[in-house]
Amino acid sequence: MELYIRPQGQVEAVYDEALPLEALGRLEIRRASAVEPGADGSWTADLAPVHGPVLGPYLRRSEALAAERVWLSERLAEVPSGVEQGEAQRGAGPTPARLGGGGDVQREP
């Protein structure tokens, strides 16, 4: 699990239960995506809540979940230091500092 400590003191992460995150203080967790089955039995990861793409289709739900985690983790790691939501100019989405994974956004103020 990777934790990102921002210049303003927030700790941000792709949500995981590997660490007791509540020990860091008050948590803010939000859904960042939806992994859903399609009519044909395939799976997609819809990242629309964070202005991202729809990933897939995948044969297995686990593949969609893995793709979702990779996409969210990459965006979270790309956030320039000191950039707040809405300030990054990335074209297809918001500042990844607001993202999380496993479908959730985690932000520790």
N, C-alpha and C positions, 0 to 999 in steps of 0.2 A: 504494500500500500504506500502510495506517495502522498505526502502532505506538502502543500504549497503555502508558505508564510508570506503574505503580502506586506508591502511597506507600511500599510495602515494598521498592521497587526492581525488581520484576519487570517485564519488558517482554513484552507480550502482543500477539498479532496473528492475523489471519486468514492462514493460511499461504500464502505466495507465494514464488516464486523471484526476484522483482524485486530484492531486496536480499540480500546475503550474511549471513543472520541468524546464522550460526555465529561471525561476528566479534564478536557481542555477548557470547558466552560459551557456557556449557553450555545445550543445547536440550532441551526436553521437548516431544515432539510426540505427540498422541493423535488417534485418529479420533473425529470428532464426529457423523458421519452416514454414511448409505449411500444412494447414488443407484443405483436399480435399475430394470430394465424390468419392466413388468407383463405378465400373460398376454395382454393385448390389444395389446401393443406400445407402450403409453404408458409414461411414466417418472415416478417419484416420488423425492422426497428425504426419507428417514426420519431425523428428528433425535432419535429415541428415546435414543441414547447420551448426549444432553445434556438429556434430559427435555423435548424439544421435540415439535412436531407432525410429521405426515407431510404434506409439501407436494406438491401435484399433484392429479390427474395432468397431465402435460405431453406434448405431441406429440413433442418432441425432448429428447434427453438434455441438450443445451446449455441448454435452458430450465430444466430441473430443477437443473442445476449453478448457474446464475445465481441462481435463487430461494434455493437453499441458502446461497450466499455472502451475499446480501442479509440473510437472516434471521440468520445468524451474526454478521455485521458490526454489525447494529443492536443485537443483544443485548450484544455486546462493548462497544460505545460507551455503553450505558446503565448500566454498572456504576458505582455511587456510589464516590467515592474512599474508600479505607480499608475497604471491605467485602470480606470473604473469602468463599470458597465456603460456602454453607449459611446465611449470615447475611441475604441479600437476601430480601425478602418479595415475590416477583413472581408467586406463584400457580402458574404452569405450568412452572417450570423452575428449574434451579440458577443460581447467580450466573454471568452470562455471562463473567466474567473467565476462566473455565475453558474457554471456547469458542475454536474456531479455524475455519478455513474450508477450502474445497477438500476438505472432509471431515476435516480434521485440527485438533487442538487444539495450540496452541503456547504454551508458558509458559517464560519465562527467569527462573530464580531468581537 
